[in-house]
Amino acid sequence: MLTLIILVLAISFILYAILGGADFGAGIVELFAGSKGEKTISKSIAPVWEANHVWLILAIVILFTGFPKIYSTISTTLHIPLMIVLIGIVLRGTSFTFRHYDDPHVGAHKYYSVFFKVSSFVTPFFLGVILGAMILGRISPGAPENFYAGFIAPWFNAFCFMMGLFTTSLFGYIASVFLIGEAQYHVEQQRYGKLAKIFLLATMVIGFLVFVVAEWQGHHLFAEFIASVPSVIAMSMVLLVCPLIFYLFTHPIIIYLRVAVATQVTLIMLGWFSIQFPIVLYSDTGHHLTFYNTQAP
């Protein structure tokens, strides 16, 4: 049963990264595409933006029912970035809805667009920050010395911010690729293809910097990565898929392109799981929270 629950949790995280990532990334892409991409982006995500959150809800329910110690530690220690994520999700959804039904010629439309684009960037950024805090290991399960040490220091650092940038660039990459298939005109397809290349290169560079900053912050992430054979295989396959994706940018077969990118994201997630497993939350005291020492009765 425990293995099955862990498997469902992993699948929900992967699906949220791919589908929710494409959803959030659409707003990030709009930051760069401007008003030219608003119509296509709105049309593309309108039917699915609410449904994609079901994977996040599933993951949260599994955590607080199956692994309550992990859930309580995350939701207390990281309550500030979590609150920012929740506010971002609400602002993003409401502004997108109001913008969709609002008359584009009235003054409020531009403000809804600004809220939509900014919250589309801020929300995945702080999702990455939360993930970085889970990896870095500055969370103390006991009573903190003071407010800063307990609730700010675990996530307010260079590594967590770098993870935030990695998440936003990855989501922008996923969305750009998905939007290539949604664009009606060749010029628009080329625009999203160009953005996809930029986001892919940015993701690779920031991904490298994640390891550099982790080493600087005292967490030997690269050593853990090298020691995990599945992670090395997964990341090698991510790089091997890149030439195919660059070819598909210029000769787009939409279904193949989307499958290739979804495969890349899945491999990145599996690489992370392989490094972490069975640890979910690293602790600076060495008493890490794992699936096995936190499972509910």
CORHU-V305836 format. One line per field, one symbol per residue. ss: DSSP state (~ for helix, > for strand, _ for the rest). phi: phi as a letter, one per 30 degrees, with the letter a starting at -180 (. if undefined). burial: # if it has 24 or more other ideal C-beta (glycine too) atoms within 12 Angstrom, else .. A space follows every 50 residues. Layout:
ss: ???
phi: ???
burial: ???
//
This chain:
ss: _~~~~~~~~~~~~~~~~~~~~~~~~~~~~~~~~~~~~~~~~~~~~_____ ~~~~~~~~~~~~~~~~_~~~~~~~~~~_~~~~~~~~~~~~~~~~~~~~~~ ~______~~~~~~~~~~~~~~~~~~~~~~~~~~~~~__>_______~~~~ ~______~~~~~~~~~~~~~~~~~~~~~~~~~___~~~~~~~~~~~~~~~ ~~~~~~~~~~~~~~~~____~~~~~~~_~~~~~~~~~~~~~~~~~~~~~~ ___~~~~~~~~~~~~~~~~~~~~~~~__>>>_>_____>>_______
phi: .dddddddddddddddddddddddddddddecdiddcdddddddcedbdd ddddddddddddddccbddddddddcdcdddddddddddddddddddddd cdddcdddedddddddddddddddedddddddddddicccdddddadddd bcedbdaddddddddddddddddddedddedcdccdddeddddddddddd ddddddeddedddddddjcddddddddcdedddddddedddeeddddddc bdcedddddddddeddddddddedddecdcbdbddjcdccdccbdde
burial: ....##..##.######################...######.##..##. .##.##.###.##..##.###.######.###.###.##.###.##.### ...........##############################........# #.#####.#########################....##.#######.## .###.##.###.##..#.#.#..##.....#..##..#..##..#..##. .#....##.#########################...##.#..##..
//
